[in-house]
Amino acid sequence: MASTKSEQKVYDDIPGTFVFDADRSRQGYHLNMFCMSLMKAANREAFKADEAKYLDERFPQLTPEQRAAILKRQYNRMLELGGNIYFTAKLGATDGHSFQHMAAVMTGSTQEDYAKMMLGGGRHVEGNRSKAGIDILAKAKTKTKPKAKARAKAKPAAKAKSKAKARK
């Protein structure tokens, strides 16, 4: 969960998922700007030469947790701390890793197993959904069902009235 959030979000309970919303965007601004800095070759070289120095000098606004996650290459932790997956991929690319490699690391599998899973249709949705979101959908469906039934009952009555008017 983002530390800047004032309230629990309905999607915060999705297993293994950190939704990149406005709160996480604000929380991870400096983390993401660091990752984007790696788009320039000179910055990649400076970072690889002395990672800690690069972060200290150019991104002193990083939180200690963000800094540690970068240095330890804890990609899931970076996402939790506001990192955007597409920005953090720049760090993986700087290390010479493909996105598939990063995704495998983040899911605790090998690249081969990750590729097989994705080619097989990805993860099964069961057990990977928001519990609160399911409850909200269920409540919304029960609220709309009586209205739908009332409308269905009203239609024959409305037809009978229009037929009666037509006879007159």
C-alpha positions as CSV (number, residue, x, y, z in Angstrom):
1,M,0.0,0.0,0.0
2,A,1.1,3.5,-0.7
3,S,2.0,5.4,2.4
4,T,0.5,8.6,1.1
5,K,-3.0,7.0,0.9
6,S,-5.6,8.3,3.3
7,E,-8.1,5.5,2.7
8,Q,-8.1,1.8,1.7
9,K,-8.9,1.3,-2.0
10,V,-11.3,-1.4,-3.2
11,Y,-8.4,-3.0,-5.3
12,D,-5.8,-3.0,-2.6
13,D,-6.6,-6.7,-1.8
14,I,-5.7,-8.1,-5.2
15,P,-3.0,-10.7,-4.4
16,G,0.5,-9.8,-5.5
17,T,-0.7,-6.6,-7.2
18,F,0.2,-3.0,-6.7
19,V,-2.2,-0.9,-8.8
20,F,-0.4,2.2,-10.1
21,D,-2.9,4.9,-9.2
22,A,-2.6,8.6,-8.5
23,D,-1.4,8.0,-5.0
24,R,1.4,5.6,-6.1
25,S,2.3,7.9,-8.9
26,R,2.9,10.7,-6.4
27,Q,4.7,8.4,-4.0
28,G,7.0,7.1,-6.7
29,Y,7.7,10.3,-8.6
30,H,11.5,10.4,-7.8
31,L,11.9,6.6,-8.2
32,N,10.3,6.8,-11.6
33,M,12.4,9.9,-12.6
34,F,15.5,7.9,-11.6
35,C,14.4,5.0,-13.8
36,M,13.7,7.4,-16.7
37,S,17.2,8.9,-16.3
38,L,18.6,5.6,-17.4
39,M,17.3,6.2,-20.9
40,K,20.5,8.3,-21.6
41,A,23.7,6.3,-22.1
42,A,25.8,8.8,-20.1
43,N,23.4,8.3,-17.1
44,R,23.6,4.5,-17.4
45,E,27.4,4.6,-17.4
46,A,27.4,6.9,-14.3
47,F,25.0,4.7,-12.5
48,K,26.8,1.5,-13.3
49,A,30.1,3.1,-12.2
50,D,28.9,3.9,-8.7
51,E,25.2,3.2,-8.0
52,A,25.0,4.6,-4.5
53,K,26.8,7.8,-5.5
54,Y,24.5,8.3,-8.5
55,L,21.4,8.0,-6.4
56,D,22.8,10.2,-3.6
57,E,23.9,13.0,-5.9
58,R,21.1,13.0,-8.5
59,F,18.1,11.7,-6.6
60,P,18.5,12.7,-2.9
61,Q,14.6,12.8,-2.7
62,L,14.3,9.0,-2.9
63,T,13.1,7.5,0.4
64,P,15.5,5.1,2.1
65,E,13.1,2.3,1.2
66,Q,13.1,3.2,-2.5
67,R,16.9,3.6,-2.5
68,A,17.4,0.2,-0.9
69,A,14.9,-1.5,-3.4
70,I,16.8,0.0,-6.3
71,L,20.2,-1.1,-5.1
72,K,18.9,-4.6,-4.2
73,R,16.9,-4.9,-7.5
74,Q,13.7,-5.6,-5.6
75,Y,11.4,-5.0,-8.4
76,N,8.1,-5.9,-6.6
77,R,9.2,-3.6,-3.7
78,M,9.8,-0.8,-6.2
79,L,6.2,-1.2,-7.5
80,E,4.9,-1.2,-4.0
81,L,6.8,2.1,-3.3
82,G,5.3,3.8,-6.3
83,G,7.4,2.5,-9.2
84,N,5.7,2.1,-12.6
85,I,6.5,-1.2,-14.2
86,Y,7.4,0.4,-17.5
87,F,9.8,2.8,-15.8
88,T,11.4,0.1,-13.6
89,A,12.0,-1.9,-16.7
90,K,14.6,0.7,-17.6
91,L,16.6,-0.5,-14.6
92,G,16.4,-4.1,-15.7
93,A,17.5,-3.1,-19.2
94,T,20.4,-1.3,-17.8
95,D,21.5,-4.5,-16.1
96,G,21.1,-6.3,-19.5
97,H,17.9,-8.1,-18.6
98,S,14.8,-8.5,-20.8
99,F,11.3,-7.7,-19.6
100,Q,10.6,-11.4,-19.5
101,H,13.5,-12.0,-17.2
102,M,12.2,-9.3,-14.8
103,A,8.6,-10.7,-14.9
104,A,10.0,-14.1,-14.1
105,V,11.9,-12.8,-11.2
106,M,8.9,-10.9,-10.0
107,T,6.7,-13.9,-10.1
108,G,9.3,-16.3,-8.5
109,S,9.6,-18.4,-11.6
110,T,12.2,-19.2,-14.3
111,Q,12.1,-17.4,-17.6
112,E,11.1,-20.7,-19.3
113,D,8.3,-21.4,-16.8
114,Y,7.1,-17.8,-17.1
115,A,7.0,-17.9,-20.9
116,K,5.1,-21.2,-20.8
117,M,2.6,-19.7,-18.4
118,M,2.0,-16.7,-20.6
119,L,1.8,-18.7,-23.8
120,G,-0.7,-20.9,-22.0
121,G,-3.0,-18.0,-21.3
122,G,-1.4,-16.5,-18.2
123,R,-2.3,-17.0,-14.6
124,H,-5.7,-18.4,-13.7
125,V,-8.0,-15.6,-12.4
126,E,-9.2,-17.7,-9.5
127,G,-7.5,-16.6,-6.3
128,N,-6.0,-13.6,-8.1
129,R,-9.0,-11.2,-7.9
130,S,-10.0,-8.5,-5.5
131,K,-12.2,-9.9,-2.8
132,A,-13.8,-6.5,-2.1
133,G,-14.3,-5.9,-5.8
134,I,-16.2,-9.2,-6.1
135,D,-18.4,-8.2,-3.2
136,I,-19.1,-4.9,-4.8
137,L,-20.1,-6.5,-8.1
138,A,-22.3,-9.0,-6.3
139,K,-24.1,-6.2,-4.4
140,A,-24.5,-4.2,-7.6
141,K,-26.1,-7.2,-9.3
142,T,-28.6,-7.8,-6.5
143,K,-29.6,-4.1,-6.6
144,T,-30.2,-4.1,-10.3
145,K,-32.1,-7.4,-10.5
146,P,-35.3,-6.1,-8.8
147,K,-35.4,-3.1,-11.1
148,A,-35.0,-5.4,-14.1
149,K,-37.9,-7.6,-12.9
150,A,-40.1,-4.5,-12.2
151,R,-39.4,-3.3,-15.7
152,A,-40.2,-6.7,-17.2
153,K,-43.5,-6.8,-15.4
154,A,-44.3,-3.2,-16.4
155,K,-43.8,-3.9,-20.1
156,P,-46.9,-6.2,-20.5
157,A,-49.0,-3.8,-18.6
158,A,-47.9,-0.9,-20.8
159,K,-48.6,-3.0,-23.9
160,A,-52.1,-3.7,-22.6
161,K,-52.7,0.0,-22.0
162,S,-51.5,1.0,-25.5
163,K,-53.7,-1.7,-27.1
164,A,-56.7,-0.4,-25.1
165,K,-56.0,3.1,-26.4
166,A,-55.8,1.8,-29.9
167,R,-59.2,0.1,-29.7
168,K,-60.9,3.4,-28.6
